[in-house]
Amino acid sequence: MSEIVNALGKLSSAEEFLNFLEVEYDQRVVNVNRLHILKRFNQYMARHSFSGGDDGASKAEYKALLERAYGDFVKSDAVTEKVFKVFQDATGVKKFSVDSLRASMPARSL
């Protein structure tokens, strides 16, 4: 395992990742979106094909991915980006079948 991957594995907070990878950030953005930034960073890492270069090249790749993840939340917000399932499901439109509506209605007495 490379030194950079080992070092990343020891980090936990958004600030630790941002500082370690030397990404400039606004604390106000991180305060509101820390989990979203880390989740998006994880998604970008999962889709990225790393070059397998030395630690300097690897660190640059990780930095670029974290900058991209952070940037997503500078220009947008958590609801728009829909990183977590709760936001993916919260589209504002709920669908119900007619049968489920009938079942929820009280029985009529004639």
N, C-alpha and C positions, 0 to 999 in steps of 0.2 A: 504494500500500500504506500502511495507517495506521501511525502511529508505534508503536503498541502491538504490532502484528503484527511489525513490523521488529525491535523490541526483543526480543520473545519468540523470534524466529529466531536470536538471538545467544546465547541461554542454552543450557546443556548439562546441568547437574546438577539433581537434584531440589531441592536446597537453593536453587539460583539461582532456579528457578521460584517456589518457595514464598516466598522473600524478596522477589522482584520484585513478586509479586502480593499481598504482605503477608498471607500465610496463616500463622496460628500453627500450630506443629507440635512434636511430640515427636521429638527426634533419634533415639531408640531405634526408633520406628516407621519412620522414614525409612531408618535403617541396614539394616533387615531387608527393606523393601518398596520401595526407591527405584525400581527398574525397573518394578515392577507399578503404582505410583502414576502414573508418567509414561505408561505404556501405556494405563491406564484414562483418564487425562486426555485423551490423544489420541483415544480412542474416543468420549468424551463430546463433544469438539470436533467430531468428524466428524458426529455426529448432531444437533448443536445448530444452530438457525437464529438466527444473530446478527442483532441489530436494526439494525446499520449506523449506530448513533449515533456521537457524538463519542468521542474516546479515553477519556474518563472512564467513559462508559457501557460501552464495549467492555472496558475493564480490569475493571470490576465483573462483567461476564458471564464473562470468563476466570477471575476469582478464584472465583466461585461454582462453576464447573466443577471447578477444582482442589481446592477445599474438599470437594466431593462425592467426587472421586477419592481424596483423602487419607482422608476419613472412612470410605470402604469398607474400608480396611485398618486403621483404628483399631478398628472393631467386628468385623472378620473377619480372615481370613488368605489368603495366596496360593493355597493348595490349594482352599479353599472358593470363592474368587472366580474362579478358573480364567481368568485374563487371557491367559496364554500357552498355546500348543498342548500343550506337554508336560503341563500340568495338566489340560487338557481331555481328553487321551487316557488319563490315569492314573485311571481309575475303579475299578480293582481287579478288574474283570471282563474276562477274556480269552475270546474265542470262537475255537474251532478247528473246522474241518469234520472229519467222520469220515475223509474221504479224505486230508486232510493228516496226520492221526494215523497212518493205515495206512501212508502213504508214509514216515513217519519211523521206523517200527518195523523192526527187522532181519528179514530173511526167515527163515522157519522151515525147518529141514531135517527131512524125514520119514524 
